[in-house]
Amino acid sequence: MNILDTLQTLLNDSGFTGFFMDGGWKNLVMIAISCVLLYLGIVRKFEPLLLVGIAFGCLLVNISNFFVDGASSANALYHPELWSAFLDESSEYYHSYGHIMSQGGLLDILYIGVKTGLYPSLIFLGVGAMTDFGPLLANPKSLLLGAAAQLGVFLAFFGAVCLGFEGNEAASIGIIGGADGPTAIFLTSKLAPHLLGPIAIAAYSYMALIPMIQPPLMRLLTTEKERSVKMVQSRQVSKTEKILFPIIVSMFVILLLPSTAPLVGCLMLGNLWRECGVTARLSDTVQNALMNIVTVFLGISVGATTVASSFLSLQTLFIVLLGLIAFGFSTVGGLLVGKIMYKLSGGKINPLIGSAGVSAVPMAARVSQDEGKKANPSNFLLMHAMGPNVAGVIGSAIAAGFLLAVFK
C-alpha cells in the first residue's frame, strides 16, 4: 500500500467524511447547540454542574455520529440502534444489558445507569443529605403549597395528550413542571427514553431560569401589600421529629405508591443520615464525593441521548414549549394556594412562599426571599419558603410515582 492509499484510508475512516453524507448537517446543528449550552453553563452559569456535562455529552455523541459504516463505526461512543433493539420486544436483545456491554461504546455503558434509574436515585440520596426538613416540620401547611405546585405537571400532561403525544410521553413531558431534573430523568428513562434528551435539557434550563421566569408571575398574581407581609418565626423542631420524619414518610409514601420507592427511599435515607447524629461520615460522603461522581456520569449520559436524528424535530419544539407552560402553571398553582392561605390566616402568611413549592431547592426559596425583600426591605422569607420548597421535592417524586404506576 503506497502513501496515497494510506492517506485515503485514514480519510475514509475519519469523521470528516460524514460532513458530506446525507443528514450530516443535522450533526453540525447539534454540535452548534452543544456549544450554546456550554456557553450558558460556563459563562452564564445556568445549572453548570449538570448543563456543562449534558452539553459535552451532546458534543461527543454528535461528533462520533460522523463516523461512517465500516471499521470506524466501532469508534462511535453511543449507538442508538443498540438501545432500539433493547426496547424492541420482538428483538432477541430485548432488555439485554449484556448486548449493550459487549457491543456498546463508552456512552452506551454510562447510559445504563440512567436507564436503570441508578443515577437519579443516587442524586436524591445526596439531596436528602443536604436538605433540612425542619422548616416543613415547623409549618406542616407547607405541604399544601408543595402539592399545589404540581398543578403544571398535570396541565402539561393533558396539553401533551391534546397535541398527539402518547400517554407515557405526555407524562414524561408534564413532569418538567415539577422543576426537578433528576425526577424528570428518572420518569422519562422509564416511560419515554427516546425523549430523554429534550426533556432533560428543558427541565434543567427552566430550573436555571427560575430567577427570570417566576418574578413576573409573582408580581402579577400578588399585591404589594401581600408581598410585604412579614411572617413570624416558626417553632423550633426537635431532633426526635427530624429523625422520625424520614422513617414515617418512607413507610407511608412507599406503601401508598410502591413505584416511588427508589426516589423517596433514597431521599429519606440521605436525610436520615444527616439527622440521626451517628452517621456524619456517610452524610458527608453522599453530599460531596458521591454527589459529584454521579453528577459527572448523569450529565454525560443524558447528553448522549441528544442524537441529531431524534432531537431535531417538531416534537422537541413542543416539549420545550409545554415544559415552559408546565413550569409557569406550577408556579401559579403555588401562588394561588398561597393567596388562599393569606386570606384564611388573616394576612399572616406571605403568598410569595407558594411559588417556592416547585422542587428547585434552594433557588426557588431564594427567589421568594428576594421578591419579598423588594416589597419590604426588613422581610426575611427564606426559611419560611424552604418549607414549601422541600415539600415540592417530595411532591414531584410522588407525582412521578403516580404517573409511573399509571403508564408503565
Beta strands, then each sheet from edge to edge (+ up, - down):
end
